[in-house]
């Protein structure tokens, strides 16, 4: 069993309030969940209106599948015109890790 996590640090475009921020971040999180079956949420920078952190996780029996899903998720977010991907941090764990 393999678990992959991905943390995405985002800079949002012309956003002036937390309400506007949520209107950008929520659809991205929902699309990641719907399209790739990952567990995703806004995990950081909730108090900042121009920054967002999205964390996601995927579980599979194959490391290659986990890596492929994480690649696809990163591409989806980086391709969104309303956000700039500042950094992406990945982690891959197997059932031998503690």
N, C-alpha and C positions, 0 to 999 in steps of 0.2 A: 504494500500500500504506500503510495506516494502522496504527499501534500505539498502543494506549491502555493506560495503567497506572493503577492505583488502589491507594492505601495507606490502610488503615483502622486507626485507633488505637482500641482497645477497652478498656473497664473491665469486668472480670468481677465477677459477683455474689459469692455466699457461697462463696469458694474459699480453701482453706487450705494447698494444696500444689501443687507443679508437676505432680504426677500428676493431680490434679483439674482443673487448668488444661488439660492435654492432652486430657482426656476431653470438654472443651467445644470446644476449638479444632479438633481433628482432624475432627470431624463437620461443622463449618462449612466448612472447607477442602474436604473431600470433596464436600459438596453443591454448592459453587460450581463445582468441576471437572465434576461429573456433569451438573448442570442447565444450565450455560452454556458448557461447553467451554473454559473459561479455564485458564490456568496460574496456580495459586495455591499459596501457602505461608505459613507463619508466618515473618515476616522480621525481627522485632525483639522486644525485651523478653522474651527467652527465660528470663532469670534471675529475672524478677518473676512472682509467682504470681497477682496480681490485674490485671495489664495484659497485653495482647497486641497485636501488630501483624501484620496480614495484608496481604500484597502480592499483587496479581494483574495479569495482562497478557492482552490479547486483540489479535489481528491480523485485519484485514479489508481488503478492497478499497474499502470505503465508510466514510467518517467517521461517518455517521449510524448505521450498524450498531454501530460501536465504542462510540459514546455511549450507544446503547440498552442494550447489554450491560452497560456500567459502571453505568448507572442501575439496572438490574435487580439487579445484584450488591449495590449499596449498599442498596437496599430490602430485599433478603433478609436481610442482616446486621443492619440497623437494626431489623428486625421480630422478631429473636430475643429472647425475654424474659430469657435468662440473661446477656446482654451489653448494655452501654450504649455506643453509638457516640459517641466523643468528638470525632473529626475524620475527615474523608475528603479526601485530596489526589489530584487527577487530573492526568494529563498525556496529551496527544494529540500524537503525532508522525507526520509523513508521510515518504515516502522522500526528500523534499527537505531535511529537517533533518539536521544533522550532530551 
